[in-house]
């Protein structure tokens, strides 16, 4: 009996020590709060959303093969950029992604027109790389908390940040050359990891402001990069099931193609 009590005491001390170590190593915020860092399962989910959306898009209409479509998912919010031939294809790309049950919201910034030239694509890649490099070296913000996409000189930023992290991101963007405009799709968190404003259910209605030589687009008011956003009434729980890539085909899509 005495041996059992001794072993139980040792286990309790060990568990207490582990809890103390974890409390010191996990930062000041309580466990379970939103730090803005994606979990491993969320990363896998975002990758799955991107892959499935791309497969389904090209199966819906063969004209997408001649368009330029970029699909980026971050915290299950999907950003669409690129160029298509007409409004029908733009809406079709959006509807395809909205049909996926794991998608929380879709930001459709696809433009109608000719595909951008190769030299513009290269310049966009350089802009994104410069921003990523400064994020990696910044002591005020983690690069894993931000998704950066550049298309035709317009920089789109996604993520969940505290106000101080958001300001650090603003400083980085303002010091990056060759940016035409910034579109902020950031969800703001309090320092304790509680969402204070979110565009998670907002359909974008851009309002453009200018800061120095760079303009910033937000989806609510004209406050650059730190804009509280209204909540949409769309119920994401009623989102239909994603299109099955094994069943959808360009021929099927052509039958319902708009004139």
Protein Blocks (a to p, Z undefined) as FASTA:
>chain_A
ZZmmmmmmmmmmmmmmmmmmmmmmnojbdghiaehiacfklmmmmmmmmmmmmmmmmmmp
mklmmmccddddeehiacdedddfbfklmmmmmmmmmmpmklmbdcdfbdcdddddfklm
mmmmmmmmmmmmmmmmpckbcfklpccddeehiacdeddddfklmmmmmmmmmmpghiab
dcdfbdcddfkopafbdcklcccddddddehjbccddfkbfcehiaccdddfbdfklpcc
dddfklgcfklmmmmpcZZ
